[in-house]
Amino acid sequence: MANVSQAVAPSHPPAPSEPRDWAALPQDILITVFLKLGPREIMLGAEFVCTAWRRVAVGEALLWRRIDMGIDMISVLHPATRAMARAALDRSAGQCEALWGSCDSEMLLYLVGRYASPSTEAPCLKSLHLSTFDGSQVFVAVLNKLPVLEDLEVSPLLLKCSTDNFLESVCQACPLLRKLRIRFCAVEYYYGDDWMRKEIIGTFTRMSELRSLELLSYYLTAEGLTDILDHCPVLEDLYITGCFDGIMDAELYAKCAKVKKLTLPYSSDEAEYYWDVYNEHSSDDEF
């Protein structure tokens, strides 16, 4: 049988692919990508890819509902960083729901002052996390402009906190908070031979919606603890560090038992140890 030879077609290198037109990327896909990047990555790189991307980055307020600048107190004082934070707030067009990062008094005033009149509030901001700020009365005044704020986490500088009772001032300004965390900056704690702590003093404002309260480096008395428990009827998680000075009587024990998860300083002499109490009906569900 005769062999039949088959002709083999010569191989050719693949044709080079055409350059991708990034400007033609559908806007809905581009928005999804930008949301994953976050504000800093958008402003420092992505928006400079092409004019179309820049247009979306600047004009789409949805991208700026959650602004996490991730900057420390030193960098926030730099003019370029401050300008970037202001631009992010401007791009939100009043729709910012969460703002996280470091902030000074000037930036706090800009947060609410960018609206039309001094009496205008920031209507959408629900979550405010400030990793470092000066803790002045300006901050409390700004809180009064945030009517729907639910989640507040702040780390004021203790020696620069001009408000005598910072906790009480915050609660008076935001009585509808659901979560509150106050942590005084560690660099300010130590003074001479003593550890400096904020004392819970005065009458605690009724917080009818507060579920979670964390107070780090506080001086807690039995009276202060009683005041907190009496004025937070739906409190589920209470976490306090620092030192405890007082006697836990039967009535106070009973009030503590109503809190699902409770962590308190053990005593003023043994501040490194904490007393953990878990209600038998506590749940593992996160707040």
C-alpha positions as CSV (number, residue, x, y, z in Angstrom):
1,M,0.0,0.0,0.0
2,A,1.5,3.3,-1.0
3,N,2.3,5.8,1.7
4,V,0.4,9.0,1.3
5,S,2.4,11.9,2.5
6,Q,0.5,14.8,4.0
7,A,1.6,18.3,3.5
8,V,2.2,20.1,6.8
9,A,1.3,23.7,6.8
10,P,4.1,26.0,7.9
11,S,3.7,27.4,11.4
12,H,3.3,31.1,11.8
13,P,3.7,33.2,14.9
14,P,0.4,34.4,16.4
15,A,-0.7,37.8,15.4
16,P,0.0,40.4,18.0
17,S,-3.1,41.3,20.1
18,E,-4.4,44.8,19.7
19,P,-3.8,47.2,22.6
20,R,-6.7,47.1,25.1
21,D,-8.8,50.2,25.2
22,W,-9.2,50.8,28.9
23,A,-11.4,53.8,28.3
24,A,-14.0,51.5,26.8
25,L,-14.5,49.5,30.0
26,P,-18.2,49.6,31.0
27,Q,-18.9,52.0,33.7
28,D,-20.6,49.5,36.0
29,I,-17.5,47.2,35.9
30,L,-15.2,50.1,36.4
31,I,-17.2,51.2,39.5
32,T,-16.9,47.7,40.9
33,V,-13.2,47.7,40.5
34,F,-12.8,51.1,42.0
35,L,-14.9,50.1,45.1
36,K,-12.4,47.2,45.7
37,L,-9.4,49.6,45.4
38,G,-10.5,52.2,47.9
39,P,-10.1,56.0,48.0
40,R,-6.3,56.2,48.4
41,E,-5.6,53.8,45.5
42,I,-8.1,55.6,43.3
43,M,-6.7,59.1,44.0
44,L,-3.0,58.0,43.9
45,G,-3.1,56.0,40.7
46,A,-6.2,54.5,39.1
47,E,-7.9,57.8,38.2
48,F,-4.9,58.8,36.1
49,V,-5.1,55.9,33.7
50,C,-7.2,57.8,31.2
51,T,-9.8,60.6,31.0
52,A,-12.7,58.2,31.2
53,W,-11.5,56.7,34.5
54,R,-10.8,60.2,35.9
55,R,-14.4,61.2,35.0
56,V,-15.8,58.3,36.9
57,A,-13.5,58.8,39.9
58,V,-14.5,62.4,40.3
59,G,-18.1,62.3,39.3
60,E,-19.4,59.1,40.8
61,A,-20.5,59.8,44.5
62,L,-21.1,56.1,45.1
63,L,-17.3,55.6,45.2
64,W,-17.0,57.9,48.2
65,R,-19.7,56.7,50.6
66,R,-17.0,54.9,52.6
67,I,-13.8,56.9,52.9
68,D,-10.9,55.1,54.6
69,M,-7.8,57.3,54.2
70,G,-5.6,55.1,56.4
71,I,-3.4,58.0,57.4
72,D,-1.7,58.8,60.7
73,M,-1.7,62.1,62.5
74,I,1.7,63.3,61.1
75,S,0.7,62.7,57.5
76,V,-2.7,64.3,57.9
77,L,-0.9,67.6,58.6
78,H,0.8,67.5,55.2
79,P,-0.9,69.9,52.7
80,A,-1.1,67.2,50.0
81,T,-2.7,64.7,52.3
82,R,-5.1,67.3,53.7
83,A,-6.1,68.3,50.1
84,M,-6.7,64.6,49.2
85,A,-8.9,64.1,52.2
86,R,-10.9,67.2,51.4
87,A,-11.3,66.1,47.8
88,A,-12.6,62.8,48.9
89,L,-15.3,64.5,51.0
90,D,-16.2,66.8,48.1
91,R,-16.6,63.9,45.7
92,S,-19.0,62.2,48.1
93,A,-21.5,65.0,47.4
94,G,-23.0,64.8,50.9
95,Q,-23.5,61.0,50.7
96,C,-20.5,59.9,52.8
97,E,-21.7,57.2,55.3
98,A,-18.3,56.2,56.8
99,L,-15.1,58.2,57.4
100,W,-12.1,56.5,58.9
101,G,-8.6,57.8,59.4
102,S,-6.7,60.5,61.4
103,C,-8.1,64.0,61.7
104,D,-7.4,67.3,63.3
105,S,-9.8,70.1,64.3
106,E,-9.5,71.8,60.9
107,M,-10.5,68.6,59.0
108,L,-13.4,68.0,61.4
109,L,-14.7,71.5,60.8
110,Y,-14.4,70.9,57.0
111,L,-16.4,67.7,57.4
112,V,-19.5,69.6,58.4
113,G,-18.5,73.1,57.2
114,R,-18.5,72.2,53.5
115,Y,-22.3,72.3,53.6
116,A,-24.3,75.3,52.6
117,S,-24.8,76.9,56.0
118,P,-23.4,76.6,59.6
119,S,-26.7,75.0,60.7
120,T,-26.6,72.3,58.0
121,E,-25.8,68.8,59.2
122,A,-23.9,65.9,57.6
123,P,-27.1,63.9,56.9
124,C,-25.7,60.5,55.9
125,L,-22.6,59.8,58.1
126,K,-23.2,56.7,60.2
127,S,-19.7,55.6,61.0
128,L,-16.8,57.7,62.2
129,H,-13.4,56.1,63.2
130,L,-10.7,58.6,64.1
131,S,-7.4,56.9,64.9
132,T,-5.8,60.0,66.3
133,F,-7.1,63.5,67.0
134,D,-6.7,66.3,69.5
135,G,-9.9,65.7,71.4
136,S,-10.9,69.3,71.7
137,Q,-14.3,70.9,72.1
138,V,-14.4,71.3,68.3
139,F,-14.9,67.5,68.1
140,V,-18.0,67.6,70.3
141,A,-19.4,70.5,68.3
142,V,-18.9,68.5,65.1
143,L,-20.7,65.5,66.6
144,N,-23.8,67.6,67.1
145,K,-23.9,67.9,63.3
146,L,-24.1,64.2,62.8
147,P,-27.7,63.2,63.5
148,V,-27.6,59.6,62.2
149,L,-24.2,58.6,63.6
150,E,-24.4,55.0,64.9
151,D,-20.8,53.9,65.1
152,L,-18.1,56.0,66.7
153,E,-14.5,55.0,67.4
154,V,-12.0,57.7,68.6
155,S,-8.5,57.8,70.0
156,P,-8.1,61.3,71.5
157,L,-4.8,62.6,72.9
158,L,-5.3,62.5,76.7
159,L,-3.2,65.5,77.6
160,K,-4.8,67.6,74.8
161,C,-8.4,66.6,75.6
162,S,-9.8,69.9,76.7
163,T,-13.2,68.5,77.6
164,D,-13.2,67.5,81.3
165,N,-15.7,64.7,80.8
166,F,-15.1,63.5,77.3
167,L,-17.3,60.4,77.5
168,E,-20.3,62.4,78.8
169,S,-19.9,65.1,76.2
170,V,-19.8,62.5,73.4
171,C,-23.0,60.7,74.7
172,Q,-24.9,64.0,75.0
173,A,-24.0,64.9,71.4
174,C,-24.9,61.4,70.0
175,P,-27.5,59.8,72.2
176,L,-28.5,57.3,69.4
177,L,-25.2,55.6,69.0
178,R,-25.2,51.8,68.7
179,K,-21.5,51.3,69.1
180,L,-18.9,53.5,71.0
181,R,-15.2,52.9,71.5
182,I,-12.9,55.5,73.2
183,R,-9.2,54.7,73.5
184,F,-6.8,57.3,74.8
185,C,-3.5,57.2,72.9
186,A,-0.9,55.1,74.7
187,V,1.9,57.7,74.2
188,E,0.0,60.1,76.4
189,Y,-0.8,57.6,79.3
190,Y,2.4,57.8,81.3
191,Y,3.2,60.8,83.4
192,G,5.9,60.7,86.1
193,D,5.3,57.6,88.3
194,D,1.6,57.3,87.6
195,W,-0.5,56.0,84.8
196,M,-2.9,58.6,83.6
197,R,-6.5,57.5,83.0
198,K,-9.8,59.3,82.3
199,E,-12.3,59.1,85.1
200,I,-16.0,58.4,84.4
201,I,-17.6,61.3,86.2
202,G,-21.0,63.0,86.2
203,T,-24.4,61.7,85.2
204,F,-24.2,59.3,82.2
205,T,-26.6,60.3,79.4
206,R,-29.3,57.7,78.6
207,M,-28.2,55.7,75.6
208,S,-31.3,53.9,74.5
209,E,-29.7,52.3,71.4
210,L,-26.2,51.5,72.6
211,R,-25.3,47.9,72.2
212,S,-21.5,48.0,72.4
213,L,-19.3,50.2,74.7
214,E,-15.5,50.0,74.9
215,L,-13.5,52.3,77.1
216,L,-9.8,51.8,77.2
217,S,-7.6,53.2,79.9
218,Y,-10.3,54.6,82.2
219,Y,-10.6,55.0,85.9
220,L,-13.8,53.1,86.8
221,T,-15.6,53.3,90.1
222,A,-18.6,51.2,91.3
223,E,-20.7,54.4,91.0
224,G,-19.5,55.0,87.4
225,L,-20.2,51.4,86.4
226,T,-23.7,51.6,88.0
227,D,-24.4,54.8,86.1
228,I,-23.4,53.2,82.8
229,L,-25.6,50.1,83.3
230,D,-28.6,52.2,84.5
231,H,-28.5,54.4,81.4
232,C,-27.8,51.8,78.7
233,P,-30.8,49.5,78.8
234,V,-29.9,47.4,75.7
235,L,-26.2,47.1,76.3
236,E,-24.8,43.7,75.2
237,D,-21.1,44.2,75.2
238,L,-19.2,46.3,77.8
239,Y,-15.4,46.3,77.7
240,I,-13.4,48.6,80.0
241,T,-9.7,48.6,80.8
242,G,-7.7,50.7,83.2
243,C,-8.4,50.3,86.9
244,F,-11.4,49.6,89.0
245,D,-11.9,51.2,92.5
246,G,-15.0,50.2,94.4
247,I,-17.0,47.3,95.9
248,M,-19.2,45.1,93.8
249,D,-22.3,44.5,95.9
250,A,-25.1,42.1,95.1
251,E,-27.2,44.7,93.3
252,L,-24.3,45.7,91.0
253,Y,-23.5,42.0,90.3
254,A,-27.2,41.5,89.3
255,K,-26.9,44.4,86.9
256,C,-23.7,43.1,85.4
257,A,-25.3,39.7,84.8
258,K,-27.7,41.3,82.3
259,V,-24.8,42.2,80.0
260,K,-24.0,39.3,77.6
261,K,-20.3,40.0,77.4
262,L,-18.6,42.0,80.2
263,T,-14.9,42.8,80.7
264,L,-13.8,45.0,83.6
265,P,-10.5,46.0,85.2
266,Y,-9.9,43.7,88.2
267,S,-8.7,46.4,90.7
268,S,-6.6,49.6,90.9
269,D,-3.7,47.6,92.3
270,E,-3.8,44.8,89.7
271,A,-4.7,46.8,86.6
272,E,-3.1,44.2,84.3
273,Y,-5.7,41.6,85.1
274,Y,-9.3,41.9,83.9
275,W,-12.5,40.3,85.2
276,D,-14.4,38.6,82.4
277,V,-18.1,37.8,83.0
278,Y,-20.2,36.0,80.3
279,N,-23.9,35.7,80.8
280,E,-25.0,32.1,80.3
281,H,-27.4,33.3,77.7
282,S,-24.7,35.1,75.7
283,S,-24.5,34.5,71.9
284,D,-21.5,34.1,69.7
285,D,-23.1,36.3,67.1
286,E,-21.2,39.4,66.4
287,F,-22.8,42.8,66.8
